[in-house]
Amino acid sequence: MLESAWLANWLVVGFFLIAGVAVKVVDLKRKRTADAAHLEAVISDALLRETALSGLVITPTVHVRFWRGSPVTITVSGTVPAPGRRETVIRVVRGAASRIRSDFAIDDRLALSPPARVAS
């Protein structure tokens, strides 16, 4: 009888321990998602303020890994008309991200659009 009470107590303690760890994991995931959304908003605002990029559709997407200390990956996609504009986009993204974090990598998925043909 004493052994079954002892086992029941350990099972209850184990259950609460597992539940506590699960709550911490969910909270950490929520915090990391909020961090990614904040960084994405800051980068989007910086791109919108850059007058040289007006009219271009550039989409930054931020991926934050689960473990703290892992670098953030910023995927930049869209179409730019010239290599100089591509460099401007990357410069703006790098500047905006470096104000928030120091550990990030930029995944450049920008495409060059073909020059527009003028009808003659």
Residue frames relative to the residue before (quaternion, step in Angstrom):
aa qw qx qy qz dx dy dz
M 1.0000 0.0000 0.0000 0.0000 0.00 0.00 0.00
L 0.6582 0.5075 -0.2998 0.4683 3.57 0.98 -0.86
E 0.6376 0.5321 -0.3234 0.4535 3.57 1.06 -0.75
S 0.6676 0.4892 -0.3171 0.4631 3.62 0.93 -0.75
A 0.6227 0.5124 -0.3444 0.4807 3.63 1.06 -0.62
W 0.6359 0.5252 -0.3200 0.4663 3.56 1.01 -0.83
L 0.6606 0.5023 -0.2947 0.4736 3.59 0.96 -0.90
A 0.6444 0.5166 -0.3222 0.4627 3.60 0.96 -0.83
N 0.6390 0.5171 -0.3272 0.4661 3.60 0.96 -0.78
W 0.6746 0.4870 -0.3001 0.4665 3.58 0.89 -0.85
L 0.6239 0.5282 -0.3391 0.4655 3.58 1.06 -0.68
V 0.6467 0.5044 -0.3181 0.4755 3.59 0.98 -0.82
V 0.6465 0.5075 -0.3142 0.4751 3.60 0.94 -0.88
G 0.6554 0.5137 -0.3035 0.4632 3.57 0.95 -0.87
F 0.6344 0.5316 -0.3252 0.4574 3.58 1.00 -0.82
F 0.6917 0.4664 -0.2824 0.4734 3.58 0.86 -0.93
L 0.6130 0.5362 -0.3473 0.4649 3.58 1.07 -0.63
I 0.6658 0.4838 -0.2948 0.4856 3.61 0.91 -0.88
A 0.6448 0.5084 -0.3242 0.4697 3.60 0.96 -0.80
G 0.6465 0.5223 -0.3187 0.4557 3.61 0.98 -0.78
V 0.6498 0.4976 -0.3111 0.4830 3.57 0.98 -0.81
A 0.6442 0.5209 -0.3269 0.4547 3.60 0.95 -0.81
V 0.6396 0.5121 -0.3280 0.4703 3.60 0.96 -0.79
K 0.6508 0.5128 -0.3176 0.4610 3.61 0.94 -0.84
V 0.6521 0.5128 -0.3158 0.4606 3.61 0.95 -0.84
V 0.6606 0.4936 -0.3081 0.4743 3.60 0.91 -0.87
D 0.6553 0.5078 -0.3121 0.4640 3.60 0.97 -0.82
L 0.6433 0.5128 -0.3202 0.4699 3.59 0.99 -0.79
K 0.6438 0.5131 -0.3212 0.4680 3.59 0.97 -0.82
R 0.6439 0.5163 -0.3171 0.4671 3.59 0.98 -0.83
K 0.6620 0.5029 -0.3069 0.4633 3.59 0.94 -0.85
R 0.6579 0.5032 -0.3128 0.4649 3.60 0.93 -0.84
T 0.6340 0.5180 -0.3246 0.4737 3.59 1.05 -0.74
A 0.6461 0.5077 -0.3137 0.4758 3.59 1.01 -0.79
D 0.6219 0.5340 -0.3330 0.4660 3.61 1.04 -0.77
A 0.6577 0.5077 -0.3051 0.4654 3.58 0.96 -0.89
A 0.6596 0.5059 -0.3121 0.4600 3.59 0.93 -0.86
H 0.6396 0.5219 -0.3262 0.4606 3.60 1.00 -0.77
L 0.6743 0.4842 -0.2969 0.4719 3.59 0.85 -0.94
E 0.6348 0.5321 -0.3228 0.4580 3.58 1.00 -0.80
A 0.6560 0.5062 -0.3054 0.4692 3.59 0.99 -0.82
V 0.6447 0.5174 -0.3235 0.4604 3.59 0.97 -0.84
I 0.6677 0.4899 -0.2998 0.4737 3.59 0.94 -0.87
S 0.6441 0.5198 -0.3249 0.4575 3.61 0.94 -0.84
D 0.6465 0.5127 -0.3181 0.4669 3.58 0.97 -0.83
A 0.6522 0.5135 -0.3175 0.4584 3.58 0.95 -0.84
L 0.6507 0.5058 -0.3164 0.4697 3.60 1.00 -0.78
L 0.6604 0.5060 -0.3089 0.4609 3.59 1.00 -0.77
R 0.6675 0.5056 -0.3025 0.4553 3.60 1.07 -0.66
E 0.5993 0.5702 -0.3636 0.4284 3.61 1.17 -0.47
T 0.3527 -0.7811 0.4772 0.1944 3.58 -0.38 1.24
A 0.6117 0.5659 -0.3588 0.4207 3.62 1.08 -0.60
L 0.7202 0.4300 -0.2418 0.4879 3.58 1.21 -0.41
S 0.3686 0.7472 -0.4920 0.2526 3.60 1.22 0.14
G 0.7787 0.3068 -0.2601 0.4816 3.53 -1.00 0.90
L 0.6293 0.5107 -0.3464 0.4725 3.61 1.23 -0.18
V 0.3060 -0.7273 0.5826 0.1951 3.54 -1.09 0.72
I 0.0699 0.7821 -0.6062 0.1259 3.54 -0.30 1.35
T 0.1048 -0.8144 0.5704 0.0203 3.57 -0.78 1.03
P 0.1379 -0.7713 0.6152 0.0873 3.59 -0.63 1.09
T 0.0568 -0.7735 0.6309 0.0220 3.57 -0.99 0.85
V 0.1908 -0.8047 0.5575 0.0727 3.57 -0.70 1.10
H 0.1037 -0.7715 0.6270 0.0307 3.55 -0.95 0.99
V 0.0878 -0.7871 0.6102 0.0185 3.56 -0.63 1.17
R 0.3972 -0.7193 0.5185 0.2366 3.56 -0.77 1.02
F 0.6483 -0.5534 0.3699 0.3697 3.54 -1.21 0.52
W 0.7338 0.4249 -0.2428 0.4712 3.59 0.86 -0.94
R 0.4922 -0.6503 0.5026 0.2867 3.53 -0.99 0.90
G 0.7384 0.3801 -0.2959 0.4720 3.55 -1.01 0.80
S 0.5632 0.5689 -0.3984 0.4477 3.58 1.24 -0.19
P 0.4993 -0.6647 0.4492 0.3273 3.60 -0.92 0.77
V 0.4649 -0.6527 0.5313 0.2747 3.53 -1.20 0.67
T 0.2284 -0.7500 0.6019 0.1517 3.58 -1.05 0.74
I 0.1199 -0.7785 0.6151 0.0354 3.55 -0.80 1.10
T 0.1403 -0.7862 0.5997 0.0514 3.57 -0.52 1.21
V 0.1076 -0.7889 0.6046 0.0246 3.56 -0.72 1.11
S 0.0455 0.8088 -0.5823 0.0684 3.58 -0.60 1.13
G 0.3865 0.6854 -0.5564 0.2670 3.51 -1.26 0.52
T 0.4499 -0.6598 0.5286 0.2878 3.53 -1.32 -0.21
V 0.0809 -0.7831 0.6163 0.0210 3.54 -0.95 0.96
P 0.5020 -0.6997 0.4217 0.2839 3.60 -1.03 0.71
A 0.8154 0.1102 -0.0283 0.5676 3.61 1.14 -0.47
P 0.6293 -0.5479 0.3872 0.3924 3.60 -1.17 0.50
G 0.6086 0.5640 -0.3551 0.4305 3.59 1.07 -0.62
R 0.6395 0.5070 -0.3158 0.4840 3.56 1.07 -0.72
R 0.5973 0.5532 -0.3539 0.4604 3.58 1.07 -0.70
E 0.6630 0.4985 -0.2996 0.4713 3.57 0.92 -0.90
T 0.6255 0.5306 -0.3339 0.4644 3.59 1.05 -0.73
V 0.6380 0.5229 -0.3258 0.4620 3.59 0.94 -0.88
I 0.6885 0.4775 -0.2919 0.4612 3.59 0.79 -0.99
R 0.6323 0.5322 -0.3298 0.4562 3.60 1.01 -0.78
V 0.6654 0.4950 -0.2973 0.4732 3.60 0.93 -0.91
V 0.6554 0.5036 -0.3112 0.4690 3.59 0.92 -0.89
R 0.6609 0.5063 -0.3086 0.4601 3.59 0.89 -0.91
G 0.6650 0.5101 -0.3011 0.4549 3.59 0.95 -0.87
A 0.6777 0.4855 -0.2928 0.4683 3.58 0.90 -0.91
A 0.6755 0.4929 -0.2996 0.4594 3.59 0.92 -0.87
S 0.6707 0.5130 -0.3140 0.4341 3.59 0.95 -0.80
R 0.5911 0.5487 -0.3803 0.4527 3.61 1.18 -0.29
I 0.7139 0.4215 -0.2417 0.5043 3.60 1.19 -0.52
R 0.8115 0.0328 0.0457 0.5816 3.58 0.87 -1.00
S 0.3625 -0.7202 0.5418 0.2375 3.53 -1.25 0.37
D 0.7214 0.4022 -0.2285 0.5155 3.58 1.22 -0.42
F 0.3613 0.7058 -0.5364 0.2890 3.56 -0.14 1.29
A 0.1840 -0.7374 0.6376 0.1259 3.51 -1.33 0.41
I 0.2726 -0.7627 0.5674 0.1484 3.55 -0.99 0.86
D 0.1879 -0.7553 0.6229 0.0789 3.53 -0.86 1.09
D 0.1929 -0.8190 0.5364 0.0655 3.57 -0.19 1.34
R 0.0614 0.7920 -0.6023 0.0782 3.56 -0.50 1.22
L 0.3050 0.7598 -0.5112 0.2614 3.55 1.13 0.68
A 0.2127 -0.7671 0.5951 0.1103 3.55 -1.02 0.83
L 0.3984 -0.6798 0.5590 0.2584 3.53 -1.14 0.69
S 0.3129 -0.7374 0.5627 0.2039 3.56 -0.84 0.94
P 0.5178 -0.6290 0.4664 0.3445 3.57 -1.05 0.67
P 0.5717 -0.5995 0.4148 0.3764 3.59 -1.03 0.63
A 0.5004 -0.6526 0.4826 0.3013 3.56 -1.08 0.78
R 0.3375 -0.7304 0.5584 0.2019 3.55 -0.98 0.85
V 0.3088 -0.7364 0.5776 0.1696 3.49 -1.01 0.89
A 0.3997 -0.7106 0.5283 0.2372 3.56 -0.81 1.03
S 0.1598 -0.8043 0.5664 0.0829 3.59 -0.91 0.92
